[in-house]
Amino acid sequence: MSEDERSGLLVVRCQLGERKAFGELVRLWHAPLWRYVRGMVGSPHVADDLTQDAWVAVVRGLPRLREPDRFAPWLFTIARRAIADHLRQAYKAPETSVEEAEVVDDDALSSVLTTMEIEGGLGELPPLEREVMILFHLQDLPLAACAEVLGVPPGTVKSRLHRARRTLRKILTERGYET
């Protein structure tokens, strides 16, 4: 059974009032959702809050979800809206201190990029390119699902992926990592 089919079955069980099914749905999707949100906002604390907000929206909207097999794009779309709302508020608010952790590279292996190095490079990508990289490569969403989440045609997703890969390669090369 594919992940989409499993999620769809869990959604139907939730819609029928089975509380245990929602717990299973959360166990299946919480970590990927949190990683997506964390990749977009940078802070694990903010990611915790926004992920929680997304799950609250899921609880409210789940009874109205008409296509249970499309749960993943629907979930990431909800998270994307929560992220957009947060960023909108952050831009309106006066400048506050943001936690930034700088990775010290004392003993890097030559030509091997760690997850932290790649995530650091992702953090420097423009938001649209960073988002498509996270959805496609880190969350393993298919191209069509990425397009649905982002609300753009698949061709736009392809061009953003191309631009993001090229930019990420440039960022990592400038830092001295061979890609």
GUKEKOL-424075 format. One record per residue: residue in three letters; x, z, y of N, C-alpha, C, O in turn. Coordinates in Angstrom, 1 decimal. Atoms other than C-alpha are relative to their C-alpha. Last residue first. Layout:
BEGIN
ala; X; Z; Y; X; Z; Y; X; Z; Y; X; Z; Y
...
This chain:
BEGIN
thr; 1.3; 0.3; 0.7; 29.5; -5.4; 19.5; 0.1; -1.1; -0.9; -1.0; -1.5; -1.5
glu; 0.1; 1.4; 0.5; 32.9; -4.0; 20.5; -1.3; -0.1; -0.7; -1.6; 0.7; -1.6
tyr; 0.4; 0.2; 1.4; 32.6; -0.8; 22.5; -0.1; -1.4; -0.4; -0.6; -2.2; 0.4
gly; -1.1; 0.1; 1.0; 34.6; -0.4; 25.6; -0.3; -0.1; -1.4; 0.6; 0.0; -2.3
arg; -0.4; -1.3; 0.3; 31.9; 0.8; 28.0; 1.2; 0.0; -1.0; 1.7; 1.1; -1.4
glu; -0.6; -0.6; -1.2; 31.7; -2.7; 29.5; 0.5; 1.5; -0.3; 1.4; 1.9; 0.4
thr; -1.3; 0.6; -0.2; 31.1; -4.0; 26.0; 0.7; 0.6; 1.2; 1.9; 0.8; 1.1
leu; -0.9; -0.6; 1.0; 28.2; -1.6; 25.5; 1.4; -0.5; 0.0; 2.4; 0.2; -0.2
ile; -0.1; -1.5; -0.3; 26.5; -2.6; 28.7; 1.0; 0.6; -0.9; 1.9; 1.3; -0.5
lys; -0.9; 0.0; -1.2; 27.1; -6.4; 28.1; 0.3; 1.5; 0.3; 1.4; 1.8; 0.6
arg; -1.4; 0.4; 0.5; 25.7; -6.1; 24.5; 0.9; 0.1; 1.2; 2.0; 0.6; 1.0
leu; -0.6; -1.1; 0.8; 22.7; -4.2; 25.9; 1.4; -0.3; -0.5; 2.3; 0.6; -0.4
thr; -0.4; -1.0; -1.0; 22.1; -6.9; 28.5; 0.6; 1.2; -0.7; 1.6; 1.8; -0.2
arg; -1.2; 0.5; -0.8; 22.2; -9.7; 25.9; 0.4; 1.1; 1.0; 1.7; 1.3; 1.1
arg; -1.1; 0.1; 0.9; 19.9; -7.8; 23.5; 1.3; -0.4; 0.8; 2.3; 0.2; 0.6
ala; -0.4; -1.4; 0.3; 17.5; -6.9; 26.3; 1.2; 0.0; -0.9; 2.1; 0.8; -0.6
arg; -0.6; -0.6; -1.3; 17.3; -10.5; 27.6; 0.5; 1.4; -0.3; 1.6; 1.7; 0.2
his; -1.2; 0.7; -0.3; 16.6; -11.8; 24.1; 0.8; 0.5; 1.1; 2.0; 0.8; 1.1
leu; -1.0; -0.4; 1.0; 14.1; -9.1; 23.4; 1.3; -0.7; 0.2; 2.4; -0.1; 0.1
arg; -0.5; -1.4; -0.4; 12.4; -9.8; 26.7; 1.0; 0.5; -1.0; 2.0; 1.1; -0.6
ser; -0.9; 0.1; -1.1; 12.2; -13.5; 25.9; 0.5; 1.3; 0.4; 1.7; 1.4; 0.8
lys; -1.2; 0.6; 0.5; 10.7; -12.8; 22.4; 1.0; -0.2; 1.2; 2.2; 0.1; 1.0
val; -0.8; -1.0; 0.8; 8.2; -10.4; 23.8; 1.3; -0.6; -0.4; 2.3; 0.1; -0.3
thr; -0.6; -0.9; -0.9; 7.2; -13.0; 26.4; 0.8; 1.1; -0.6; 1.8; 1.5; -0.2
gly; -1.2; 0.7; -0.6; 6.7; -15.6; 23.7; 0.7; 0.9; 1.0; 1.9; 0.9; 1.2
pro; -1.2; -0.1; 0.9; 4.5; -13.1; 21.8; 1.2; -0.7; 0.6; 2.3; -0.2; 0.4
pro; 0.0; 0.9; 1.1; 2.0; -13.0; 24.8; 1.3; 0.2; -0.9; 2.3; 0.7; -0.3
val; -0.6; 1.2; -0.4; 1.8; -9.8; 26.8; 0.0; -1.0; -1.2; -0.2; -0.5; -2.3
gly; 1.0; 0.8; -0.8; -0.3; -6.7; 26.7; 0.5; -1.3; 0.5; 0.1; -1.8; 1.6
leu; -0.5; 0.3; -1.4; 2.7; -4.5; 25.8; -1.1; -0.8; 0.8; -0.9; -0.9; 2.0
val; -0.3; -1.3; -0.7; 1.0; -2.9; 22.7; 0.3; -0.3; 1.5; -0.1; 0.4; 2.4
glu; 1.3; -0.6; -0.2; -0.5; -6.3; 21.6; 0.2; 1.3; 0.8; -0.5; 1.6; 1.7
ala; 0.7; 0.7; -1.0; 2.8; -8.1; 22.1; -1.3; 0.6; 0.3; -1.7; 0.7; 1.5
cys; -0.6; -0.2; -1.2; 4.6; -5.5; 20.1; -0.7; -0.6; 1.2; -0.9; 0.0; 2.2
ala; 0.4; -1.3; -0.4; 2.0; -5.8; 17.4; 0.7; 0.4; 1.3; 0.1; 1.1; 2.1
ala; 1.4; 0.1; -0.5; 2.5; -9.6; 17.3; -0.5; 1.4; 0.4; -1.2; 1.5; 1.4
leu; 0.1; 0.7; -1.3; 6.3; -9.2; 17.1; -1.4; 0.0; 0.6; -1.6; 0.3; 1.7
pro; -0.2; 1.5; 0.0; 6.2; -6.8; 14.2; -0.2; -0.5; 1.4; -0.8; 0.1; 2.3
leu; 1.3; 0.7; -0.2; 6.7; -3.1; 14.9; 0.2; -1.5; -0.1; 1.2; -2.0; 0.5
asp; 0.3; 1.0; 1.0; 9.9; -1.7; 13.4; -1.4; -0.6; 0.1; -2.0; -1.0; -0.9
gln; 1.2; -0.3; 0.6; 9.9; 1.4; 15.6; -0.5; -1.0; -1.1; -1.4; -0.8; -1.8
leu; -0.1; -1.3; 0.4; 13.6; 1.2; 16.5; -1.3; 0.4; -0.7; -1.3; 1.3; -1.7
his; -1.1; -0.4; 0.9; 14.0; -2.5; 16.6; -0.1; 1.4; -0.5; 0.3; 1.7; -1.7
phe; -0.3; 1.0; 1.0; 10.7; -3.9; 17.9; 1.1; 0.5; -1.0; 0.9; 0.4; -2.2
leu; 1.2; 0.4; 0.8; 9.1; -1.0; 19.8; 0.5; -0.9; -1.2; 0.1; -0.7; -2.4
ile; 0.4; -1.2; 0.7; 12.4; 0.4; 21.1; -1.1; -0.3; -1.0; -1.1; 0.0; -2.1
met; -1.1; -0.3; 1.0; 13.8; -3.0; 22.1; -0.4; 1.2; -0.9; -0.2; 1.2; -2.1
val; 0.1; 0.9; 1.0; 10.5; -3.9; 23.8; 1.0; 0.2; -1.1; 0.8; 0.0; -2.3
glu; 1.2; -0.2; 0.7; 10.5; -0.7; 25.8; -0.2; -1.0; -1.2; -0.5; -0.6; -2.3
arg; -0.2; -1.2; 0.8; 14.1; -1.0; 26.9; -1.2; 0.2; -0.9; -1.1; 0.5; -2.1
glu; -0.9; 0.4; 1.1; 13.5; -4.6; 28.1; 0.2; 1.2; -0.9; 0.3; 1.0; -2.2
leu; 0.7; 1.0; 0.8; 10.5; -3.6; 30.2; 0.8; -0.4; -1.2; 0.3; -0.5; -2.3
pro; 1.1; -0.5; 0.8; 12.1; -0.4; 31.5; -0.7; -1.0; -1.0; -0.9; -0.7; -2.1
pro; 1.2; -0.1; -0.8; 15.4; -2.0; 32.7; -1.2; 0.4; -0.9; -1.2; 0.1; -2.1
leu; 0.8; 1.2; -0.1; 18.2; -1.2; 30.3; -1.2; 0.2; 0.9; -1.7; 1.3; 1.1
glu; -0.4; 0.8; -1.2; 20.5; 1.7; 31.1; -0.8; -1.3; 0.1; -0.6; -2.0; 1.2
gly; 0.4; -0.7; -1.2; 18.8; 4.1; 28.7; 0.3; -0.7; 1.3; -0.3; -0.5; 2.3
leu; 1.4; 0.3; -0.2; 19.3; 1.6; 25.9; -0.6; 0.6; 1.3; -1.4; 0.0; 2.0
gly; 0.1; 1.3; -0.5; 23.0; 1.9; 26.4; -1.4; -0.4; 0.2; -1.7; -1.1; 1.2
gly; -0.6; -0.1; -1.3; 22.9; 5.6; 25.9; -0.1; -1.3; 0.7; -0.5; -1.5; 1.9
glu; 1.1; -0.6; -0.8; 20.6; 5.1; 22.9; 0.5; 0.1; 1.5; -0.3; -0.1; 2.4
ile; 1.0; 1.0; -0.1; 23.3; 2.8; 21.4; -1.2; 0.5; 0.9; -1.6; -0.2; 1.8
glu; -0.6; 1.0; -0.8; 26.0; 5.3; 22.0; -1.0; -1.1; 0.3; -1.2; -1.6; 1.4
met; -0.1; -0.5; -1.4; 23.9; 8.1; 20.6; 0.5; -1.0; 1.0; 0.0; -1.1; 2.1
thr; 1.4; 0.0; -0.6; 23.0; 6.1; 17.5; 0.0; 0.4; 1.4; -0.7; -0.1; 2.3
thr; 0.9; -1.1; 0.4; 26.7; 5.6; 16.9; -1.4; -0.2; 0.6; -1.5; -0.9; 1.6
leu; 0.8; -0.6; -1.1; 28.5; 2.3; 17.3; -1.0; 1.0; -0.6; -1.7; 0.8; -1.5
val; 1.2; -0.6; 0.6; 31.2; 1.5; 14.8; -0.7; 0.7; 1.2; -0.2; 1.6; 1.8
ser; 1.1; 1.0; 0.4; 33.8; -1.0; 16.1; -1.2; 0.6; -0.6; -2.0; -0.2; -1.1
ser; 0.0; 1.4; -0.6; 36.6; 1.6; 16.3; -1.0; -0.9; -0.6; -1.2; -0.9; -1.9
leu; -0.5; 0.9; 1.0; 35.5; 5.1; 15.2; 0.0; -1.4; 0.7; -1.0; -1.8; 1.3
ala; 0.9; 1.1; 0.4; 35.0; 7.3; 18.2; 0.8; -0.8; -1.1; 2.0; -1.1; -1.0
asp; -0.5; 0.4; 1.3; 37.0; 10.6; 18.3; -0.8; -1.2; -0.5; -1.2; -1.2; -1.7
asp; -1.3; -0.4; 0.3; 36.7; 12.0; 21.8; 0.6; -0.7; -1.2; 1.8; -1.0; -1.2
asp; -0.4; 0.8; 1.2; 33.7; 10.1; 23.1; 1.5; 0.4; -0.3; 2.4; -0.3; 0.2
val; -1.4; 0.0; -0.1; 32.0; 12.6; 25.5; 0.5; -0.7; -1.3; 0.2; -0.2; -2.4
val; -0.6; -0.1; 1.3; 28.3; 11.8; 25.7; 1.5; -0.2; 0.2; 2.0; -1.1; 0.8
glu; -1.0; 1.0; 0.1; 26.9; 12.6; 29.1; 0.7; 0.1; -1.3; 1.2; 1.2; -1.6
ala; -1.1; -0.4; 0.9; 23.7; 14.5; 29.0; 0.9; -1.2; -0.1; 0.5; -2.3; -0.5
glu; -0.7; 1.2; 0.5; 21.4; 14.0; 32.0; 1.2; 0.5; -0.8; 2.0; 1.2; -0.3
glu; -1.0; -0.3; 1.0; 18.7; 16.5; 32.8; 0.7; -1.3; -0.5; 0.0; -2.2; -1.0
val; 0.3; 0.5; 1.3; 16.9; 15.4; 35.9; 1.1; 0.3; -0.9; 2.3; 0.2; -0.6
ser; -1.2; 0.2; 0.9; 16.9; 17.3; 39.1; -0.5; -0.4; -1.4; -1.4; 0.1; -2.0
thr; -0.3; -1.3; 0.6; 13.9; 16.6; 41.3; 1.2; -0.2; -0.9; 1.6; -1.4; -1.3
glu; -1.1; 0.0; 1.0; 13.4; 13.8; 43.8; 0.3; 1.4; -0.6; 0.5; 2.3; 0.2
pro; -1.4; 0.0; -0.6; 10.1; 14.2; 45.6; 1.0; 0.1; -1.1; 0.7; 0.5; -2.2
ala; -0.5; -1.3; -0.2; 7.0; 13.2; 43.5; 1.4; -0.1; 0.7; 2.1; -1.0; 0.5
lys; 0.7; -0.6; -1.2; 5.4; 9.8; 43.8; 0.6; 1.3; 0.4; 0.7; 1.6; 1.6
tyr; -0.5; 0.8; -1.2; 8.0; 8.2; 41.5; -0.7; 0.5; 1.3; -0.1; 0.4; 2.3
ala; -1.4; -0.4; -0.3; 7.4; 11.0; 38.9; 0.5; -0.8; 1.2; 1.3; -0.3; 2.0
gln; -0.1; -1.4; -0.6; 3.7; 10.6; 39.1; 1.4; 0.3; 0.4; 1.6; 0.9; 1.5
arg; 0.7; 0.2; -1.3; 3.9; 6.8; 38.4; 0.0; 1.3; 0.7; 0.3; 1.3; 1.9
leu; -1.0; 0.6; -0.9; 6.4; 7.6; 35.6; -0.6; -0.3; 1.4; 0.1; -0.1; 2.4
his; -1.1; -0.9; -0.3; 4.0; 10.0; 34.0; 1.0; -0.6; 1.0; 1.4; 0.1; 1.9
asp; 0.6; -1.0; -0.9; 1.0; 7.6; 34.2; 1.1; 1.1; 0.4; 1.2; 1.4; 1.6
ala; 0.2; 0.7; -1.3; 3.1; 4.8; 32.7; -0.5; 1.0; 1.1; -0.1; 1.1; 2.2
ile; -1.3; 0.1; -0.6; 4.3; 7.1; 29.9; -0.2; -0.6; 1.4; 0.5; -0.1; 2.3
ala; -0.4; -1.3; -0.4; 0.7; 8.1; 29.1; 1.4; 0.0; 0.7; 1.6; 0.7; 1.7
arg; 0.7; -0.4; -1.2; -0.3; 4.5; 29.2; 0.3; 1.4; 0.5; 0.4; 1.6; 1.7
arg; -0.6; 0.8; -1.1; 2.5; 3.5; 26.8; -0.8; 0.4; 1.3; -0.2; 0.5; 2.3
ala; -1.3; -0.7; -0.5; 1.5; 6.4; 24.5; 0.5; -0.7; 1.2; 1.0; -0.1; 2.1
ile; 0.4; -1.3; -0.7; -2.1; 5.0; 24.3; 1.2; 0.7; 0.5; 1.2; 1.2; 1.6
thr; 0.6; 0.4; -1.3; -0.7; 1.5; 23.6; -0.4; 1.3; 0.8; -0.2; 1.4; 2.0
phe; -1.1; 0.2; -0.9; 1.6; 3.0; 20.9; -0.6; -0.5; 1.4; 0.1; -0.2; 2.4
leu; -0.7; -1.3; -0.2; -1.4; 4.5; 19.1; 1.1; -0.2; 1.1; 1.2; 0.5; 2.0
trp; 0.9; -0.8; -0.8; -3.5; 1.3; 19.4; 0.7; 1.3; 0.4; 0.6; 1.7; 1.6
pro; 0.0; 0.5; -1.4; -0.6; -0.8; 18.1; -0.9; 0.8; 1.0; -0.5; 1.0; 2.1
ala; -1.3; -0.1; -0.7; -0.2; 1.6; 15.2; 0.0; -0.6; 1.4; 0.5; 0.0; 2.3
phe; -0.3; -1.3; -0.6; -3.9; 1.9; 14.4; 1.3; 0.1; 0.7; 1.4; 0.6; 1.8
arg; -0.7; 0.3; -1.2; -4.7; -1.8; 13.9; 0.4; 1.4; 0.7; 0.6; 1.4; 1.9
asp; -1.3; 0.6; 0.4; -5.8; -1.3; 10.3; 0.9; -0.3; 1.2; 2.1; -0.5; 1.0
pro; -0.9; -1.0; 0.5; -8.6; 1.0; 11.6; 1.4; -0.5; -0.4; 2.4; 0.2; -0.3
glu; -0.9; 0.7; 1.0; -10.2; -1.8; 13.6; 1.1; 1.0; -0.5; 2.2; 1.1; 0.1
arg; 0.7; 1.0; 0.9; -13.2; -0.4; 15.4; 0.8; -0.7; -1.0; 0.3; -1.1; -2.1
leu; -0.9; 1.1; 0.5; -11.6; 2.7; 16.9; -0.7; -0.9; -1.0; -1.1; -0.4; -2.1
arg; 0.4; 1.3; -0.5; -14.5; 4.6; 18.5; 0.9; -1.1; -0.4; 0.7; -2.3; 0.0
pro; 1.4; 0.4; 0.4; -14.3; 7.8; 16.5; -0.4; -1.4; 0.4; -1.2; -2.1; -0.2
leu; 0.0; 0.4; 1.4; -10.5; 7.8; 17.1; -1.4; -0.4; -0.5; -1.5; -1.3; -1.3
gly; 0.4; 1.4; 0.1; -10.8; 7.9; 20.9; -0.1; -0.5; -1.5; -0.7; -1.5; -1.7
arg; 1.2; 0.4; -0.8; -10.9; 11.6; 21.6; -0.5; -1.4; -0.4; -1.7; -1.7; -0.4
val; 1.2; -0.8; 0.5; -8.5; 12.6; 18.8; -1.2; -0.4; 0.7; -2.3; -0.5; 0.1
val; 0.4; 0.6; 1.4; -6.2; 9.7; 19.8; -1.2; 0.8; -0.5; -2.1; 0.2; -1.1
ala; 0.7; 1.2; -0.3; -6.2; 10.9; 23.5; -0.5; -0.7; -1.3; -1.5; -1.3; -1.4
val; 1.4; -0.5; -0.5; -5.2; 14.4; 22.4; -0.8; -1.2; 0.2; -2.0; -1.2; -0.1
trp; 0.8; -0.5; 1.2; -2.4; 12.8; 20.3; -1.4; 0.5; 0.4; -2.4; 0.3; -0.3
ala; 0.5; 1.2; 0.7; -1.2; 10.8; 23.4; -0.8; 0.5; -1.2; -1.8; -0.2; -1.5
asp; 1.1; 0.6; -0.8; -1.1; 14.0; 25.5; -0.5; -1.2; -0.8; -1.7; -1.4; -0.8
gln; 1.2; -0.8; 0.1; 1.0; 15.7; 22.8; -1.2; -0.6; 0.7; -2.3; -0.6; 0.2
thr; 0.4; 0.3; 1.4; 3.4; 12.8; 22.8; -1.2; 0.8; -0.3; -2.2; 0.4; -0.9
leu; 0.7; 1.2; 0.0; 3.6; 13.1; 26.6; -0.5; -0.4; -1.4; -1.6; -1.0; -1.6
asp; 1.3; -0.1; -0.8; 4.4; 16.8; 26.5; -0.8; -1.3; -0.1; -2.0; -1.3; -0.3
asp; 0.9; -1.0; 0.7; 7.1; 16.5; 23.7; -1.4; 0.0; 0.7; -2.4; -0.1; 0.0
ala; 0.5; 0.7; 1.2; 8.6; 13.4; 25.4; -1.0; 0.9; -0.8; -2.0; 0.4; -1.3
val; 1.1; 0.8; -0.5; 8.9; 15.4; 28.6; -0.6; -0.8; -1.1; -1.9; -1.0; -1.1
his; 1.1; -0.9; -0.4; 10.9; 18.0; 26.8; -1.2; -0.8; 0.5; -2.4; -0.5; 0.2
pro; 0.7; -0.4; 1.2; 13.0; 15.4; 24.9; -1.2; 0.9; 0.4; -2.2; 0.9; -0.3
ser; -0.1; -1.5; 0.2; 14.0; 13.8; 28.2; -0.9; 0.4; -1.2; -2.0; 0.0; -1.3
gly; -1.3; -0.6; 0.0; 14.8; 10.1; 28.4; 0.1; 1.5; -0.3; 1.1; 1.9; -0.9
val; -0.1; -1.0; -1.1; 11.4; 8.8; 29.4; 1.3; 0.7; 0.1; 1.7; 1.3; 1.1
met; 0.5; 0.5; -1.3; 11.2; 5.5; 27.4; 0.2; 1.0; 1.2; 0.4; 0.6; 2.3
gly; -0.8; 1.1; -0.4; 13.3; 6.4; 24.4; -0.4; -0.5; 1.4; 0.5; -1.0; 2.1
arg; -1.3; -0.5; -0.4; 11.7; 9.8; 24.1; 0.9; -1.1; 0.6; 1.6; -0.9; 1.5
val; 0.1; -0.6; -1.3; 8.3; 8.1; 24.1; 1.3; 0.6; 0.5; 1.6; 0.4; 1.7
tyr; 0.4; 1.0; -1.0; 9.3; 5.8; 21.3; -0.1; 0.6; 1.4; 0.5; 0.1; 2.3
arg; -1.2; 0.8; -0.2; 11.0; 8.5; 19.3; -0.2; -1.0; 1.1; 0.6; -1.3; 1.9
trp; -0.9; -0.8; -0.8; 8.0; 10.8; 19.7; 1.2; -0.8; 0.4; 1.7; -0.7; 1.5
leu; 0.5; 0.0; -1.4; 5.7; 8.0; 18.4; 0.9; 0.8; 0.9; 1.1; 0.4; 2.0
pro; -0.2; 1.3; -0.7; 7.9; 7.3; 15.4; -0.5; 0.0; 1.4; 0.1; -0.6; 2.3
ala; -1.5; 0.2; -0.2; 8.1; 11.1; 14.6; 0.2; -1.4; 0.7; 0.9; -1.5; 1.6
his; -0.5; -0.8; -1.1; 4.3; 11.7; 15.0; 1.5; -0.3; 0.4; 1.8; -0.5; 1.5
trp; -0.3; 0.7; -1.3; 3.1; 8.7; 13.0; 0.6; 0.9; 1.1; 1.1; 0.3; 2.1
leu; -0.5; 1.3; 0.2; 2.9; 9.8; 9.3; 0.6; -0.6; 1.3; 1.6; -1.3; 1.3
arg; -1.2; -0.1; 0.7; 2.6; 13.5; 9.8; 0.7; -1.4; -0.1; 1.9; -1.5; 0.0
val; -0.9; -0.5; -1.0; -0.1; 12.9; 12.5; 1.4; 0.1; -0.7; 2.4; -0.3; -0.1
leu; -0.3; 1.0; -1.0; -2.0; 10.7; 10.1; 1.0; 0.4; 1.0; 1.9; -0.3; 1.4
glu; -0.8; 1.0; 0.7; -1.7; 13.2; 7.3; 0.4; -1.1; 1.0; 1.5; -1.6; 1.0
gly; -1.4; -0.6; 0.2; -3.0; 16.0; 9.6; 0.9; -1.0; -0.6; 2.1; -1.1; -0.3
phe; -0.6; 0.0; -1.3; -5.9; 13.7; 10.6; 1.4; 0.6; -0.1; 2.4; 0.1; 0.6
ala; -0.5; 1.4; -0.3; -6.7; 13.1; 7.0; 0.7; -0.1; 1.3; 1.7; -0.8; 1.4
lys; -1.3; 0.2; 0.7; -7.1; 16.8; 6.3; 0.7; -1.3; 0.3; 1.9; -1.4; 0.4
arg; -1.0; -0.6; -0.9; -9.9; 17.0; 8.9; 1.4; -0.1; -0.6; 2.4; -0.3; 0.1
glu; -0.9; -0.7; 0.9; -12.2; 14.7; 6.9; 1.2; 0.4; 0.9; 2.1; -0.4; 1.3
gly; 0.0; -1.4; -0.2; -15.0; 13.8; 9.4; 1.0; 0.8; -0.9; 0.9; 2.0; -0.9
leu; 1.1; -0.6; 0.9; -15.9; 10.3; 8.3; 0.0; 1.5; 0.1; -0.8; 2.2; -0.6
gln; 1.3; 0.4; -0.6; -13.9; 8.9; 11.3; -1.2; 0.6; -0.9; -2.3; 0.8; -0.3
cys; 0.2; -0.8; -1.2; -10.9; 10.8; 9.9; -1.4; -0.2; 0.7; -2.1; 0.7; 1.1
arg; 0.3; -1.4; 0.5; -11.3; 9.2; 6.5; -0.2; 1.0; 1.2; -1.0; 1.8; 1.1
val; 1.4; 0.0; 0.5; -11.6; 5.8; 8.2; -0.3; 1.4; -0.5; -1.4; 1.9; -0.2
val; 0.9; 0.1; -1.2; -8.4; 6.5; 10.2; -1.4; 0.1; -0.5; -2.2; 0.8; 0.1
leu; 0.1; -1.3; -0.6; -6.6; 7.6; 7.0; -0.9; 0.1; 1.2; -1.6; 1.1; 1.4
leu; 0.8; -0.9; 0.9; -7.5; 4.4; 5.3; -0.1; 1.4; 0.6; -1.2; 2.0; 0.5
gly; 1.4; 0.4; -0.1; -6.3; 2.4; 8.3; -0.9; 0.8; -0.9; -2.0; 1.2; -0.5
ser; 0.5; -0.5; -1.2; -3.0; 4.3; 8.3; -1.5; -0.3; 0.2; -2.3; 0.5; 0.6
arg; 0.0; -1.5; 0.2; -2.4; 3.6; 4.6; -0.6; 0.6; 1.3; -1.5; 1.5; 1.2
glu; 1.1; -0.3; 0.8; -3.3; -0.1; 5.2; -0.2; 1.5; -0.2; -1.3; 2.0; -0.2
asp; 1.2; 0.3; -0.8; -1.0; -0.3; 8.2; -1.2; 0.3; -0.9; -2.2; 0.8; -0.4
glu; 0.2; -1.0; -0.9; 1.8; 1.4; 6.2; -1.3; -0.2; 0.9; -2.0; 0.8; 1.2
ser; -0.8; 0.1; -1.2; 1.4; -1.0; 3.4; -0.3; 1.2; 0.9; -1.3; 1.8; 0.8
met; 0.8; 0.0; -1.2; 0.0; 0.0; 0.0; 0.9; 0.0; 1.2; 1.8; 0.8; 1.4
